[in-house]
């Protein structure tokens, strides 16, 4: 996906990622992240448009949200857009992106 389609720039950041969706639970890691989405490096299969309950963890702190799969790259991973995030998790994400 090209940067022109994104509203917010992504920055490289590796975080533990775990998610649940369509009856599957999986763990992987992020490659990059922005205020509105991230790319998850995994071999796990997901469907475009699938809604995931996503948890990102870094240094023992976690951020939970719902996300929708926007695109996938077989054998590489997939990109998501965050769709539902609590105010407290939004503050943690925003603080993380400022570091």
matplotlib code that plots the C-alpha trace (Angstrom):
import matplotlib.pyplot as plt

x = [0.0, 1.4, 1.8, -0.5, -3.6, -2.7, -4.0, -1.2, 2.4, 3.6, 6.7, 8.8, 8.0, 8.1, 5.5, 4.0, 0.6, -2.1, -5.6, -8.8, -11.2, -13.3, -12.7, -8.9, -6.4, -2.9, 0.3, 2.8, 4.5, 4.0, 6.4, 5.1, 2.3, 0.4, -2.4, -4.9, -3.4, -0.5, 1.1, 1.3, 4.1, 2.7, 2.0, -1.5, -4.4, -7.0, -9.7, -9.9, -12.7, -12.4, -12.8, -10.1, -9.9, -6.2, -3.8, -0.4, 2.2, 5.5, 7.6, 4.8, 2.2, -0.6, -3.1, -6.4, -8.6, -10.8, -9.3, -10.4, -8.1, -7.6, -5.1, -3.0, 0.2, 0.5, 3.5, 4.2, 1.3, -1.6, -2.5, -5.3, -7.1, -8.1, -11.8, -12.6, -10.2, -10.9, -9.9, -7.2, -5.8, -5.8, -3.8, -1.3, -1.0, -0.6, 2.2, 3.9, 3.9, 5.5, 8.6]
y = [0.0, 3.4, 6.2, 8.5, 6.5, 7.0, 9.9, 9.5, 8.6, 5.3, 4.9, 1.7, 0.1, -3.6, -4.5, -7.9, -8.2, -10.7, -10.9, -12.8, -12.9, -15.3, -18.0, -17.8, -16.5, -15.7, -13.8, -12.0, -8.5, -5.2, -3.7, -0.2, 1.8, 5.1, 6.8, 5.0, 1.6, -0.8, -3.6, -7.0, -9.4, -12.9, -16.0, -16.3, -16.0, -13.2, -11.9, -8.4, -6.7, -9.0, -7.4, -8.3, -7.7, -6.6, -6.2, -4.5, -4.9, -3.0, -3.0, -4.6, -2.0, -2.9, -1.2, -2.9, -2.0, -3.3, -3.1, -4.1, -5.8, -3.4, -5.4, -8.5, -9.6, -13.4, -14.8, -11.3, -10.1, -7.6, -4.0, -2.9, 0.3, 0.9, 1.2, 1.2, 2.2, 3.5, 7.0, 5.6, 3.3, 6.2, 8.3, 5.4, 5.0, 8.8, 8.9, 5.9, 7.6, 10.7, 8.9]
z = [0.0, -0.9, 1.6, -0.5, 0.7, 4.4, 6.4, 9.0, 8.4, 9.9, 11.9, 12.3, 15.6, 16.6, 19.1, 20.1, 18.5, 19.5, 17.9, 17.8, 14.9, 12.9, 15.5, 15.3, 17.9, 16.8, 17.9, 15.8, 15.7, 14.2, 11.6, 11.6, 13.2, 13.0, 14.9, 12.7, 11.8, 11.6, 9.6, 11.2, 10.2, 10.2, 8.2, 9.7, 7.2, 7.6, 5.2, 3.9, 5.8, 8.8, 12.2, 14.8, 18.5, 18.6, 21.5, 21.1, 23.8, 24.3, 27.5, 29.5, 28.5, 26.3, 24.0, 23.0, 20.1, 17.4, 13.9, 10.4, 7.9, 4.9, 2.8, 3.0, 1.6, 1.5, 3.4, 4.7, 6.8, 6.7, 7.3, 9.6, 10.4, 14.0, 14.3, 18.0, 20.8, 24.3, 25.4, 27.7, 25.1, 22.5, 25.0, 25.4, 21.6, 21.1, 23.8, 22.2, 18.8, 20.2, 21.5]

ax = plt.figure().add_subplot(projection="3d")
ax.plot(x, y, z, "-o")
ax.set_aspect("equal")
plt.show()
